[in-house]
Amino acid sequence: MKILLDTQAFIWLINQDEKLGQSTRTRLYDSSNELKLSYFSVFELTIKASIGKLDYDSSVIDDLPKMGIDLLLPNPKTLEDYKIFNPSNKDPFDNALITLALKEGYSFVTSDIKILNTKVKGLNLLNAKE
């Protein structure tokens, strides 16, 4: 399975937070699955750290390969396809990640209720709390 991690799911994973559900944990630790973290999530982590909303050590990015996670960089076509998928969720990072999941064919692991309530053909959402 090809899996794209939402920013919060990534934070829970690296902090071994109990909020990350057992089913999700099993998927993420299964080496046959392909795990990706988007550049958009890294950007979001950096912004939140810079304004004091998050304690974030950017060196974790260097450890991604050891964790079996690849950094997914957006390509111009993906950026061209960006749009708001759910009128009640205009968060640019959420919509960028949804775009990536759709265009790259990834199952998207998130705990964000606004994302989980987004109904788009071809979008496979996995609740990180399960």
PyMOL commands that set and color helices and strands:
alter all, ss='L'
color gray80, all
select helices_A, chain A and resi 7-14+22-29+39-50+58-67+76-80+92-104+113-116
alter helices_A, ss='H'
color red, helices_A
select strands_A, chain A and resi 2-5+34-38+69-72+107-110+125-127
alter strands_A, ss='S'
color yellow, strands_A
deselect
rebuild
show_as cartoon
